[in-house]
Amino acid sequence: MDTGLLTLRLLVGLLIAGHGVQKISTRLGGRGLDGGAREFRADGFRGGALTALAAGGGQIGSGLLLASGLLTPLAATGAIGVMTVALTVKWPNGLWVQNDGYEYPLVLIGAAAALAATGPGAWSLDAALGLDTYPLWWTALVLSAGVGSGLLTRLVLHRTPTA
């Protein structure tokens, strides 16, 4: 079980962190901070560079915490939050990724929630620090706070279309 949790944490955490790196730099195929700002503006968000920095930083931080298994509930909450915002952007396109849909963010939300439910496993920084036992009710809190923060971010930062 610990090998599976480690594999899941590394895959999901590093993908989320890499996605954040792309938003703020030219690494990993990113278009730099200007490109990240343009992407957010094109998706209807306010803030440009500041929004890209916040999103990229949130993805990098939550992804690295998740990958290392450190503060797993907090890491999962952050990952769920940023992926909820991504899901809202993709929502009009339907589920499937080949239509630019929300399939990918939904899978990452589910994986982060699963890690919150199972805990990070024995091969994690949480385990090394004795923080690897979280009650199951934390999963509901993590999911609620993550989805809630993502929806609040969308509400506050997304421009209302003009008629």
C-alpha positions as CSV (number, residue, x, y, z in Angstrom):
1,M,0.0,0.0,0.0
2,D,2.8,2.4,0.8
3,T,4.4,2.0,-2.6
4,G,1.0,2.8,-4.2
5,L,0.5,5.9,-2.1
6,L,4.1,7.1,-2.8
7,T,3.5,6.5,-6.6
8,L,0.2,8.4,-6.5
9,R,1.6,11.3,-4.4
10,L,4.6,11.7,-6.7
11,L,2.6,11.5,-9.9
12,V,-0.2,13.9,-8.8
13,G,2.0,16.2,-6.8
14,L,4.7,16.7,-9.4
15,L,2.1,17.1,-12.2
16,I,0.3,19.9,-10.3
17,A,3.7,21.5,-9.4
18,G,4.8,21.3,-13.0
19,H,1.6,22.9,-14.1
20,G,2.3,25.8,-11.8
21,V,5.9,26.2,-13.1
22,Q,4.4,26.5,-16.6
23,K,2.2,29.4,-15.5
24,I,5.1,31.6,-14.2
25,S,8.2,30.5,-16.2
26,T,9.4,29.2,-19.6
27,R,10.3,25.9,-17.9
28,L,8.5,22.7,-18.8
29,G,7.0,24.3,-22.0
30,G,5.6,27.4,-20.2
31,R,5.2,30.8,-21.8
32,G,6.6,32.8,-18.9
33,L,4.8,35.0,-16.5
34,D,3.5,37.2,-19.4
35,G,2.1,34.1,-21.1
36,G,0.5,32.9,-17.9
37,A,-1.1,36.4,-17.4
38,R,-2.4,36.3,-21.0
39,E,-3.9,32.9,-20.4
40,F,-5.8,34.1,-17.3
41,R,-7.0,37.2,-19.0
42,A,-8.2,35.1,-22.0
43,D,-10.1,32.9,-19.6
44,G,-11.8,36.0,-18.2
45,F,-9.9,36.5,-15.0
46,R,-8.8,39.8,-13.5
47,G,-5.2,40.5,-12.3
48,G,-3.0,39.2,-15.1
49,A,0.5,38.7,-13.7
50,L,-0.7,38.7,-10.0
51,T,-3.3,36.0,-10.8
52,A,-0.8,33.9,-12.7
53,L,1.7,34.2,-9.8
54,A,-0.9,33.3,-7.2
55,A,-2.2,30.3,-9.2
56,G,1.3,29.1,-10.2
57,G,2.6,29.5,-6.6
58,G,-0.4,27.7,-5.2
59,Q,0.1,24.8,-7.7
60,I,3.8,24.6,-7.0
61,G,3.4,24.7,-3.3
62,S,0.5,22.3,-3.0
63,G,2.0,20.0,-5.6
64,L,5.4,19.8,-3.8
65,L,3.8,19.3,-0.4
66,L,1.6,16.5,-1.8
67,A,4.5,14.8,-3.6
68,S,6.6,14.9,-0.4
69,G,3.7,13.8,1.8
70,L,4.1,16.9,4.1
71,L,1.0,18.4,5.7
72,T,-1.1,16.2,3.5
73,P,-4.5,17.7,4.4
74,L,-3.3,21.2,3.6
75,A,-1.6,20.1,0.4
76,A,-4.7,18.3,-0.8
77,T,-6.8,21.4,0.1
78,G,-4.6,23.6,-2.0
79,A,-4.5,21.1,-4.9
80,I,-8.3,20.7,-4.9
81,G,-8.7,24.5,-4.8
82,V,-6.5,25.3,-7.8
83,M,-7.9,22.4,-9.8
84,T,-11.5,23.5,-8.9
85,V,-10.7,26.8,-10.6
86,A,-9.3,24.9,-13.6
87,L,-12.5,22.8,-13.7
88,T,-14.7,25.9,-13.8
89,V,-12.7,27.2,-16.7
90,K,-13.1,23.9,-18.6
91,W,-16.7,23.3,-17.6
92,P,-18.4,24.8,-20.6
93,N,-16.5,22.3,-22.9
94,G,-18.0,19.2,-21.2
95,L,-16.2,16.4,-19.5
96,W,-13.8,15.0,-22.1
97,V,-10.3,16.4,-22.4
98,Q,-10.2,16.0,-26.2
99,N,-12.8,18.7,-26.3
100,D,-10.8,20.8,-23.8
101,G,-13.1,19.6,-21.0
102,Y,-12.6,19.2,-17.3
103,E,-11.7,15.6,-17.2
104,Y,-8.0,16.2,-16.1
105,P,-8.7,18.7,-13.3
106,L,-11.5,16.3,-12.0
107,V,-9.1,13.4,-11.9
108,L,-6.5,15.5,-9.9
109,I,-9.2,16.6,-7.5
110,G,-10.3,13.0,-7.0
111,A,-6.7,11.9,-6.5
112,A,-6.0,14.7,-4.0
113,A,-9.2,13.8,-2.1
114,A,-8.2,10.1,-2.1
115,L,-4.8,11.0,-0.6
116,A,-6.5,13.1,2.1
117,A,-8.7,10.1,2.9
118,T,-5.9,7.5,3.0
119,G,-3.1,9.7,4.4
120,P,0.3,9.9,2.7
121,G,1.6,6.5,3.7
122,A,4.7,5.4,5.5
123,W,7.2,6.9,3.0
124,S,6.3,10.5,3.6
125,L,7.5,13.5,5.5
126,D,4.3,13.4,7.5
127,A,5.1,9.8,8.7
128,A,8.7,10.9,9.5
129,L,7.3,13.7,11.7
130,G,4.6,11.6,13.2
131,L,1.8,13.5,11.4
132,D,0.5,10.8,9.2
133,T,-2.7,9.9,11.1
134,Y,-5.6,12.1,10.2
135,P,-9.2,11.2,11.1
136,L,-11.4,10.4,8.2
137,W,-13.6,13.4,8.8
138,W,-10.7,15.5,7.7
139,T,-11.5,14.4,4.1
140,A,-14.8,16.1,4.2
141,L,-13.2,19.3,5.5
142,V,-10.4,19.1,2.9
143,L,-12.9,18.6,0.1
144,S,-15.2,21.4,1.3
145,A,-12.4,23.9,1.9
146,G,-10.7,23.0,-1.4
147,V,-13.8,23.2,-3.6
148,G,-15.1,26.2,-1.6
149,S,-11.8,28.2,-2.0
150,G,-11.7,27.4,-5.8
151,L,-15.3,28.5,-6.3
152,L,-14.7,31.7,-4.2
153,T,-11.6,32.4,-6.3
154,R,-13.6,32.1,-9.4
155,L,-16.4,34.3,-8.1
156,V,-14.0,37.1,-6.9
157,L,-11.5,37.1,-9.8
158,H,-13.6,36.2,-12.9
159,R,-15.0,39.1,-14.8
160,T,-18.7,39.1,-15.5
161,P,-19.3,39.1,-19.3
162,T,-20.8,42.3,-20.6
163,A,-24.0,42.1,-22.6
